[in-house]
Amino acid sequence: MAVSYQQEFLDTFIKDAGILVEKDWYEIQHNSDVLKLDPDWDMYRKLELEGLLYIFTCRDSGKLVGYFTVFIIHNLHCKGNTRAVNDSIFMDKSYRKGFTGIRLIKFAESCIKKDGHKTLTIATTEINPIDSIIYRLGYSKVSTSFEKEL
């Protein structure tokens, strides 16, 4: 197993992401019967061009096995500051044992910190939560979200 961690551009990521993105969607999306998977790659590309999207990947001998994507959001409550907010995190099931996912998150944290961002928010779902891992990495619970189909 030759696992590597890197920051990638969207066009590189998209070439290999299809199957993992679909697995991710159906594994954790609460209302996949109402909302169908249809990523807005054009908007992702626009955000990347503006420096507002980071994509971190985990590859085993070149094969994409996990990813961690982050949006950079201007903090409207603290003018001049930004927030790094996790958009999605997914690790292929065969790589969930051990420290592969933890190393991916730590790699992302390091890159985000080097770029001058002071905080990173990671959201987990009620379906297959990873709260215990997030707590182990030193995160604190700061909010709870609720959703209702209208």
C-alpha positions in Angstrom: 0.0 0.0 0.0 1.6 3.3 -1.2 -0.8 5.9 0.2 -0.1 9.5 -0.6 -1.8 12.7 0.4 -1.9 15.8 -1.8 -3.8 19.0 -2.7 -5.2 18.7 -6.2 -7.0 20.9 -8.7 -10.6 20.1 -9.6 -9.9 18.9 -13.1 -7.5 16.3 -11.8 -9.9 15.3 -9.1 -13.0 15.0 -11.4 -11.2 12.5 -13.7 -11.1 9.9 -10.9 -13.9 11.0 -8.5 -17.1 9.7 -10.1 -17.4 6.4 -8.3 -16.3 7.7 -4.9 -18.6 10.8 -5.1 -21.5 8.5 -5.9 -20.7 6.1 -3.0 -20.4 9.1 -0.7 -23.8 10.5 -1.7 -25.7 7.3 -1.3 -23.9 6.4 2.0 -24.7 9.6 3.9 -27.3 11.7 2.0 -30.4 11.8 4.1 -32.8 12.6 1.3 -31.2 11.0 -1.8 -34.7 10.0 -2.9 -35.7 13.6 -3.1 -32.4 15.2 -4.2 -30.5 13.5 -7.0 -26.7 13.7 -7.2 -25.7 16.2 -9.8 -22.6 18.2 -8.8 -22.3 21.7 -10.1 -18.7 21.3 -11.4 -18.9 24.7 -13.1 -19.5 26.4 -9.7 -16.8 24.3 -8.1 -14.4 25.4 -10.8 -15.4 29.1 -10.3 -14.8 28.8 -6.6 -11.4 27.2 -7.3 -10.4 30.0 -9.6 -11.3 32.5 -6.9 -9.2 30.6 -4.4 -12.3 29.5 -2.4 -12.1 25.8 -2.9 -9.4 23.3 -1.7 -9.4 19.7 -2.6 -7.3 17.3 -0.7 -7.0 13.7 -1.8 -5.7 10.3 -0.6 -4.4 8.0 -3.3 -3.1 4.5 -3.2 -0.5 3.9 -6.0 -2.3 6.7 -7.9 -5.9 5.3 -7.3 -8.2 7.9 -5.6 -9.4 6.3 -2.3 -10.4 9.4 -0.3 -11.0 13.1 -0.4 -11.6 16.1 1.8 -13.0 19.3 0.2 -13.1 22.7 1.8 -14.8 26.0 1.0 -13.2 29.3 2.1 -15.9 31.6 3.3 -15.6 35.2 4.1 -16.7 35.6 7.7 -19.4 38.2 7.7 -19.4 38.4 11.5 -15.7 39.2 11.7 -14.8 41.5 8.8 -11.5 40.6 7.2 -11.5 37.0 8.4 -12.3 33.8 6.6 -13.6 30.4 7.6 -12.4 27.1 6.2 -15.5 24.9 6.1 -15.5 21.3 5.1 -17.8 20.5 2.2 -17.3 16.8 2.0 -15.1 14.0 3.3 -15.1 10.4 2.1 -12.8 7.4 2.4 -13.4 4.2 0.5 -14.5 1.5 3.0 -11.4 -0.6 2.6 -9.3 2.3 3.9 -11.3 3.2 6.9 -9.4 1.0 9.3 -6.2 2.5 10.7 -5.1 6.1 10.3 -5.6 6.8 6.6 -8.5 9.2 7.1 -6.9 10.9 10.1 -3.8 11.5 8.1 -5.9 13.0 5.3 -7.5 15.4 7.7 -4.2 16.3 9.3 -2.7 16.9 5.9 -5.6 19.2 5.0 -5.3 21.1 8.3 -1.6 21.7 7.7 -2.2 23.1 4.2 -5.1 25.3 5.4 -3.0 26.6 8.3 -0.1 27.4 6.0 -2.4 29.5 3.9 -3.2 31.6 6.9 -6.7 30.3 7.9 -7.3 30.2 11.6 -10.2 27.7 11.9 -11.5 24.7 10.1 -15.1 23.5 10.5 -15.9 19.8 9.8 -19.5 18.7 9.6 -20.5 15.1 10.2 -23.8 13.4 9.4 -26.1 11.4 11.5 -25.8 8.6 9.0 -22.3 7.0 9.5 -21.0 9.8 11.9 -17.3 10.2 12.4 -17.7 12.3 15.6 -15.3 10.1 17.6 -12.5 10.7 15.1 -13.2 14.4 15.0 -13.1 14.7 18.8 -9.9 12.7 18.9 -8.4 15.3 16.5 -9.1 18.1 18.9 -12.3 19.5 17.5 -15.2 20.8 19.6 -18.9 20.6 18.8 -20.1 24.1 18.1 -23.4 23.7 16.4 -26.2 21.3 15.5 -28.1 21.5 12.2 -31.6 20.4 11.4 -33.2 19.8 8.0 -36.8 19.4 6.9 -38.1 18.4 3.4 -40.5 21.1 2.3 
